[in-house]
Structure formats: C-alpha cells, structure tokens
Amino acid sequence: MQIQYQETMTLDEKLAIGCKSAELRKAGDEESANRLLRTAPLPPYIAKVIKEKVGLDYLINSGWNLSEAELAFGSNWLSK
C-alpha cells in the first residue's frame, strides 16, 4: 500500500539539512547534528512503523518533524 502525502519541504531543503547535519557531525557536534536532522520531516511510512513498533510516546518525544505524517494520516493520528 502506497501512502499518499504532501511534502512540507522541498527535496533541496531536505538535502541542505542533511548536508549541514553531516558537517556538524564531522566537526564533532553530534548533538547539534541530530537536533538539526530532526527538523526535516520524517517520511510518513517511517513514522507509521515507529508508532506501531516502538509506540506513540516515543514517536512524539523523539523530536522529529511529523508534519508530513500529520498530512498523510490526519492531525488526530498523533493522539490515537
């Protein structure tokens, strides 16, 4: 089953976040690299698997940008 969703960031924006995160990691700033990486939207299919396998609390508290998952599954998806 393919999940349809609207992207909230362009691919270029996501790649820029990934590249900057890699630069921070290479410079030894692991905490900033991880924090920045979590600003990129987590793909809905990954968010769904994390919710099902690890749990909703972990998903919400992980700090990931869940904007695309909310668009794909509805805003109440994070409260179920």
N, CA, C and O atoms as CSV, one atom per row, in Angstrom:
chain,resi,resn,atom,element,x,y,z
A,1,MET,N,N,0.836,-1.178,0.000
A,1,MET,CA,C,0.000,0.000,0.000
A,1,MET,C,C,0.885,1.247,0.000
A,1,MET,O,O,1.755,1.396,0.858
A,2,GLN,N,N,0.668,2.114,-0.936
A,2,GLN,CA,C,1.436,3.352,-1.026
A,2,GLN,C,C,0.712,4.454,-0.262
A,2,GLN,O,O,-0.494,4.647,-0.413
A,3,ILE,N,N,1.470,5.172,0.559
A,3,ILE,CA,C,0.906,6.268,1.338
A,3,ILE,C,C,1.058,7.553,0.538
A,3,ILE,O,O,2.161,7.918,0.131
A,4,GLN,N,N,-0.065,8.234,0.317
A,4,GLN,CA,C,-0.051,9.498,-0.400
A,4,GLN,C,C,0.045,10.641,0.609
A,4,GLN,O,O,-0.673,10.650,1.609
A,5,TYR,N,N,0.903,11.575,0.356
A,5,TYR,CA,C,1.022,12.719,1.251
A,5,TYR,C,C,1.648,13.890,0.516
A,5,TYR,O,O,2.298,13.729,-0.516
A,6,GLN,N,N,1.437,15.046,1.064
A,6,GLN,CA,C,2.020,16.265,0.529
A,6,GLN,C,C,3.309,16.558,1.285
A,6,GLN,O,O,3.334,16.494,2.514
A,7,GLU,N,N,4.357,16.872,0.575
A,7,GLU,CA,C,5.615,17.199,1.229
A,7,GLU,C,C,5.566,18.622,1.766
A,7,GLU,O,O,5.004,19.518,1.138
A,8,THR,N,N,6.166,18.815,2.944
A,8,THR,CA,C,6.167,20.130,3.572
A,8,THR,C,C,7.474,20.870,3.354
A,8,THR,O,O,7.594,22.042,3.711
A,9,MET,N,N,8.452,20.195,2.771
A,9,MET,CA,C,9.747,20.795,2.413
A,9,MET,C,C,10.147,20.267,1.051
A,9,MET,O,O,9.807,19.143,0.682
A,10,THR,N,N,10.864,21.078,0.317
A,10,THR,CA,C,11.364,20.604,-0.975
A,10,THR,C,C,12.512,19.636,-0.750
A,10,THR,O,O,13.101,19.595,0.330
A,11,LEU,N,N,12.820,18.872,-1.760
A,11,LEU,CA,C,13.950,17.952,-1.687
A,11,LEU,C,C,15.243,18.729,-1.438
A,11,LEU,O,O,16.094,18.285,-0.666
A,12,ASP,N,N,15.392,19.873,-2.081
A,12,ASP,CA,C,16.592,20.691,-1.870
A,12,ASP,C,C,16.721,21.132,-0.414
A,12,ASP,O,O,17.821,21.135,0.139
A,13,GLU,N,N,15.607,21.503,0.206
A,13,GLU,CA,C,15.642,21.892,1.617
A,13,GLU,C,C,16.049,20.714,2.501
A,13,GLU,O,O,16.845,20.868,3.428
A,14,LYS,N,N,15.500,19.544,2.206
A,14,LYS,CA,C,15.837,18.348,2.984
A,14,LYS,C,C,17.310,17.976,2.807
A,14,LYS,O,O,17.981,17.601,3.769
A,15,LEU,N,N,17.802,18.079,1.582
A,15,LEU,CA,C,19.210,17.775,1.323
A,15,LEU,C,C,20.137,18.766,2.019
A,15,LEU,O,O,21.192,18.383,2.524
A,16,ALA,N,N,19.744,20.037,2.046
A,16,ALA,CA,C,20.552,21.046,2.731
A,16,ALA,C,C,20.645,20.744,4.225
A,16,ALA,O,O,21.706,20.900,4.829
A,17,ILE,N,N,19.546,20.316,4.813
A,17,ILE,CA,C,19.557,19.936,6.229
A,17,ILE,C,C,20.478,18.740,6.440
A,17,ILE,O,O,21.271,18.723,7.382
A,18,GLY,N,N,20.374,17.745,5.570
A,18,GLY,CA,C,21.231,16.561,5.684
A,18,GLY,C,C,22.706,16.900,5.541
A,18,GLY,O,O,23.536,16.381,6.287
A,19,CYS,N,N,23.035,17.754,4.602
A,19,CYS,CA,C,24.442,18.144,4.392
A,19,CYS,C,C,24.986,18.932,5.580
A,19,CYS,O,O,26.107,18.692,6.030
A,20,LYS,N,N,24.191,19.872,6.084
A,20,LYS,CA,C,24.626,20.664,7.235
A,20,LYS,C,C,24.780,19.776,8.468
A,20,LYS,O,O,25.712,19.949,9.253
A,21,SER,N,N,23.868,18.832,8.631
A,21,SER,CA,C,23.948,17.884,9.743
A,21,SER,C,C,25.223,17.051,9.648
A,21,SER,O,O,25.886,16.812,10.658
A,22,ALA,N,N,25.563,16.615,8.453
A,22,ALA,CA,C,26.792,15.841,8.250
A,22,ALA,C,C,28.029,16.675,8.574
A,22,ALA,O,O,28.990,16.167,9.151
A,23,GLU,N,N,28.003,17.957,8.202
A,23,GLU,CA,C,29.123,18.857,8.532
A,23,GLU,C,C,29.285,18.993,10.047
A,23,GLU,O,O,30.399,18.948,10.568
A,24,LEU,N,N,28.178,19.156,10.735
A,24,LEU,CA,C,28.226,19.280,12.198
A,24,LEU,C,C,28.758,17.994,12.837
A,24,LEU,O,O,29.560,18.040,13.770
A,25,ARG,N,N,28.309,16.863,12.333
A,25,ARG,CA,C,28.764,15.572,12.858
A,25,ARG,C,C,30.260,15.406,12.621
A,25,ARG,O,O,30.988,14.949,13.503
A,26,LYS,N,N,30.713,15.778,11.434
A,26,LYS,CA,C,32.140,15.675,11.100
A,26,LYS,C,C,32.972,16.583,12.001
A,26,LYS,O,O,34.110,16.254,12.337
A,27,ALA,N,N,32.407,17.721,12.392
A,27,ALA,CA,C,33.104,18.660,13.271
A,27,ALA,C,C,33.033,18.226,14.737
A,27,ALA,O,O,33.593,18.885,15.613
A,28,GLY,N,N,32.345,17.121,14.994
A,28,GLY,CA,C,32.274,16.595,16.349
A,28,GLY,C,C,31.081,17.068,17.162
A,28,GLY,O,O,30.994,16.778,18.355
A,29,ASP,N,N,30.162,17.789,16.539
A,29,ASP,CA,C,28.995,18.295,17.253
A,29,ASP,C,C,27.798,17.388,16.985
A,29,ASP,O,O,26.882,17.748,16.247
A,30,GLU,N,N,27.822,16.224,17.589
A,30,GLU,CA,C,26.797,15.202,17.384
A,30,GLU,C,C,25.406,15.685,17.824
A,30,GLU,O,O,24.410,15.424,17.149
A,31,GLU,N,N,25.350,16.382,18.947
A,31,GLU,CA,C,24.060,16.850,19.470
A,31,GLU,C,C,23.389,17.820,18.502
A,31,GLU,O,O,22.201,17.681,18.211
A,32,SER,N,N,24.132,18.791,18.007
A,32,SER,CA,C,23.568,19.752,17.049
A,32,SER,C,C,23.197,19.070,15.739
A,32,SER,O,O,22.181,19.401,15.129
A,33,ALA,N,N,24.020,18.120,15.307
A,33,ALA,CA,C,23.736,17.394,14.073
A,33,ALA,C,C,22.411,16.643,14.186
A,33,ALA,O,O,21.592,16.687,13.268
A,34,ASN,N,N,22.200,15.962,15.297
A,34,ASN,CA,C,20.958,15.215,15.493
A,34,ASN,C,C,19.756,16.145,15.616
A,34,ASN,O,O,18.693,15.868,15.061
A,35,ARG,N,N,19.923,17.242,16.340
A,35,ARG,CA,C,18.828,18.207,16.508
A,35,ARG,C,C,18.428,18.792,15.150
A,35,ARG,O,O,17.239,18.909,14.851
A,36,LEU,N,N,19.405,19.155,14.337
A,36,LEU,CA,C,19.119,19.709,13.012
A,36,LEU,C,C,18.448,18.668,12.121
A,36,LEU,O,O,17.480,18.978,11.428
A,37,LEU,N,N,18.948,17.456,12.135
A,37,LEU,CA,C,18.394,16.404,11.283
A,37,LEU,C,C,16.917,16.165,11.592
A,37,LEU,O,O,16.133,15.858,10.694
A,38,ARG,N,N,16.546,16.303,12.842
A,38,ARG,CA,C,15.151,16.085,13.234
A,38,ARG,C,C,14.219,17.200,12.758
A,38,ARG,O,O,13.002,17.069,12.888
A,39,THR,N,N,14.753,18.285,12.214
A,39,THR,CA,C,13.891,19.341,11.673
A,39,THR,C,C,13.364,18.971,10.291
A,39,THR,O,O,12.381,19.551,9.829
A,40,ALA,N,N,14.000,18.019,9.635
A,40,ALA,CA,C,13.499,17.541,8.343
A,40,ALA,C,C,12.307,16.617,8.608
A,40,ALA,O,O,12.348,15.818,9.543
A,41,PRO,N,N,11.266,16.714,7.814
A,41,PRO,CA,C,10.089,15.877,8.038
A,41,PRO,C,C,10.420,14.382,7.922
A,41,PRO,O,O,11.059,13.938,6.968
A,42,LEU,N,N,9.969,13.636,8.910
A,42,LEU,CA,C,10.104,12.184,8.879
A,42,LEU,C,C,9.081,11.648,7.877
A,42,LEU,O,O,7.903,11.994,7.969
A,43,PRO,N,N,9.498,10.815,6.927
A,43,PRO,CA,C,8.530,10.281,5.968
A,43,PRO,C,C,7.398,9.548,6.690
A,43,PRO,O,O,7.649,8.823,7.653
A,44,PRO,N,N,6.155,9.730,6.236
A,44,PRO,CA,C,5.015,9.122,6.912
A,44,PRO,C,C,5.135,7.610,7.112
A,44,PRO,O,O,4.747,7.103,8.164
A,45,TYR,N,N,5.658,6.886,6.133
A,45,TYR,CA,C,5.741,5.432,6.286
A,45,TYR,C,C,6.704,5.049,7.405
A,45,TYR,O,O,6.507,4.021,8.054
A,46,ILE,N,N,7.724,5.840,7.642
A,46,ILE,CA,C,8.652,5.570,8.748
A,46,ILE,C,C,7.984,5.929,10.075
A,46,ILE,O,O,8.096,5.183,11.047
A,47,ALA,N,N,7.291,7.064,10.118
A,47,ALA,CA,C,6.573,7.460,11.328
A,47,ALA,C,C,5.546,6.397,11.712
A,47,ALA,O,O,5.374,6.093,12.893
A,48,LYS,N,N,4.872,5.838,10.726
A,48,LYS,CA,C,3.858,4.802,10.967
A,48,LYS,C,C,4.491,3.559,11.584
A,48,LYS,O,O,3.951,2.999,12.538
A,49,VAL,N,N,5.613,3.132,11.057
A,49,VAL,CA,C,6.297,1.951,11.588
A,49,VAL,C,C,6.768,2.207,13.024
A,49,VAL,O,O,6.607,1.351,13.894
A,50,ILE,N,N,7.348,3.382,13.267
A,50,ILE,CA,C,7.805,3.705,14.623
A,50,ILE,C,C,6.621,3.701,15.589
A,50,ILE,O,O,6.722,3.161,16.690
A,51,LYS,N,N,5.511,4.296,15.186
A,51,LYS,CA,C,4.326,4.329,16.047
A,51,LYS,C,C,3.856,2.912,16.362
A,51,LYS,O,O,3.539,2.607,17.512
A,52,GLU,N,N,3.810,2.047,15.356
A,52,GLU,CA,C,3.314,0.685,15.540
A,52,GLU,C,C,4.283,-0.200,16.321
A,52,GLU,O,O,3.854,-1.005,17.148
A,53,LYS,N,N,5.574,-0.059,16.069
A,53,LYS,CA,C,6.559,-0.974,16.656
A,53,LYS,C,C,7.174,-0.481,17.965
A,53,LYS,O,O,7.502,-1.283,18.839
A,54,VAL,N,N,7.330,0.846,18.101
A,54,VAL,CA,C,8.005,1.396,19.283
A,54,VAL,C,C,7.010,2.109,20.191
A,54,VAL,O,O,7.144,2.077,21.414
A,55,GLY,N,N,6.028,2.744,19.598
A,55,GLY,CA,C,4.986,3.387,20.383
A,55,GLY,C,C,4.849,4.874,20.105
A,55,GLY,O,O,5.787,5.551,19.684
A,56,LEU,N,N,3.644,5.348,20.357
A,56,LEU,CA,C,3.305,6.743,20.105
A,56,LEU,C,C,4.106,7.695,20.987
A,56,LEU,O,O,4.570,8.733,20.516
A,57,ASP,N,N,4.271,7.353,22.257
A,57,ASP,CA,C,5.022,8.235,23.162
A,57,ASP,C,C,6.438,8.469,22.658
A,57,ASP,O,O,6.921,9.602,22.654
A,58,TYR,N,N,7.101,7.400,22.235
A,58,TYR,CA,C,8.468,7.550,21.718
A,58,TYR,C,C,8.463,8.453,20.490
A,58,TYR,O,O,9.296,9.351,20.366
A,59,LEU,N,N,7.528,8.210,19.594
A,59,LEU,CA,C,7.465,8.996,18.356
A,59,LEU,C,C,7.286,10.485,18.657
A,59,LEU,O,O,7.978,11.326,18.083
A,60,ILE,N,N,6.376,10.800,19.540
A,60,ILE,CA,C,6.107,12.205,19.875
A,60,ILE,C,C,7.311,12.824,20.587
A,60,ILE,O,O,7.694,13.955,20.286
A,61,ASN,N,N,7.905,12.096,21.522
A,61,ASN,CA,C,9.005,12.630,22.326
A,61,ASN,C,C,10.354,12.613,21.618
A,61,ASN,O,O,11.328,13.157,22.138
A,62,SER,N,N,10.425,12.000,20.442
A,62,SER,CA,C,11.690,11.892,19.717
A,62,SER,C,C,12.156,13.215,19.124
A,62,SER,O,O,13.336,13.388,18.821
A,63,GLY,N,N,11.224,14.144,18.963
A,63,GLY,CA,C,11.590,15.449,18.426
A,63,GLY,C,C,11.580,15.535,16.910
A,63,GLY,O,O,11.933,16.577,16.356
A,64,TRP,N,N,11.189,14.477,16.226
A,64,TRP,CA,C,11.132,14.513,14.763
A,64,TRP,C,C,10.031,15.451,14.285
A,64,TRP,O,O,9.020,15.641,14.960
A,65,ASN,N,N,10.243,16.022,13.128
A,65,ASN,CA,C,9.237,16.831,12.453
A,65,ASN,C,C,8.223,15.844,11.853
A,65,ASN,O,O,8.552,15.091,10.936
A,66,LEU,N,N,7.017,15.853,12.364
A,66,LEU,CA,C,5.986,14.898,11.943
A,66,LEU,C,C,4.938,15.546,11.043
A,66,LEU,O,O,3.837,15.017,10.893
A,67,SER,N,N,5.274,16.683,10.446
A,67,SER,CA,C,4.309,17.431,9.638
A,67,SER,C,C,3.774,16.617,8.458
A,67,SER,O,O,2.582,16.693,8.156
A,68,GLU,N,N,4.613,15.856,7.796
A,68,GLU,CA,C,4.149,15.088,6.640
A,68,GLU,C,C,3.306,13.892,7.074
A,68,GLU,O,O,2.377,13.508,6.364
A,69,ALA,N,N,3.609,13.303,8.215
A,69,ALA,CA,C,2.789,12.211,8.742
A,69,ALA,C,C,1.406,12.730,9.117
A,69,ALA,O,O,0.401,12.060,8.882
A,70,GLU,N,N,1.358,13.917,9.697
A,70,GLU,CA,C,0.060,14.506,10.050
A,70,GLU,C,C,-0.772,14.794,8.801
A,70,GLU,O,O,-1.988,14.600,8.805
A,71,LEU,N,N,-0.119,15.255,7.734
A,71,LEU,CA,C,-0.843,15.489,6.482
A,71,LEU,C,C,-1.347,14.180,5.882
A,71,LEU,O,O,-2.450,14.123,5.340
A,72,ALA,N,N,-0.540,13.139,5.981
A,72,ALA,CA,C,-0.902,11.852,5.388
A,72,ALA,C,C,-1.998,11.140,6.172
A,72,ALA,O,O,-2.900,10.546,5.580
A,73,PHE,N,N,-1.926,11.198,7.502
A,73,PHE,CA,C,-2.819,10.394,8.334
A,73,PHE,C,C,-3.875,11.203,9.089
A,73,PHE,O,O,-4.773,10.629,9.706
A,74,GLY,N,N,-3.772,12.523,9.043
A,74,GLY,CA,C,-4.710,13.381,9.763
A,74,GLY,C,C,-4.125,13.868,11.073
A,74,GLY,O,O,-3.287,13.202,11.680
A,75,SER,N,N,-4.574,15.032,11.501
A,75,SER,CA,C,-3.987,15.650,12.699
A,75,SER,C,C,-4.274,14.862,13.966
A,75,SER,O,O,-3.514,14.975,14.928
A,76,ASN,N,N,-5.328,14.077,14.008
A,76,ASN,CA,C,-5.616,13.298,15.218
A,76,ASN,C,C,-4.823,11.988,15.293
A,76,ASN,O,O,-4.921,11.258,16.279
A,77,TRP,N,N,-4.051,11.697,14.268
A,77,TRP,CA,C,-3.245,10.462,14.229
A,77,TRP,C,C,-2.275,10.382,15.390
A,77,TRP,O,O,-1.983,9.286,15.869
A,78,LEU,N,N,-1.772,11.504,15.852
A,78,LEU,CA,C,-0.816,11.502,16.951
A,78,LEU,C,C,-1.485,11.381,18.318
A,78,LEU,O,O,-0.792,11.281,19.330
A,79,SER,N,N,-2.792,11.387,18.366
A,79,SER,CA,C,-3.469,11.254,19.660
A,79,SER,C,C,-4.115,9.892,19.835
A,79,SER,O,O,-4.722,9.627,20.873
A,80,LYS,N,N,-3.999,9.032,18.850
A,80,LYS,CA,C,-4.619,7.690,18.920
A,80,LYS,C,C,-3.668,6.703,19.547
A,80,LYS,O,O,-4.005,5.528,19.693
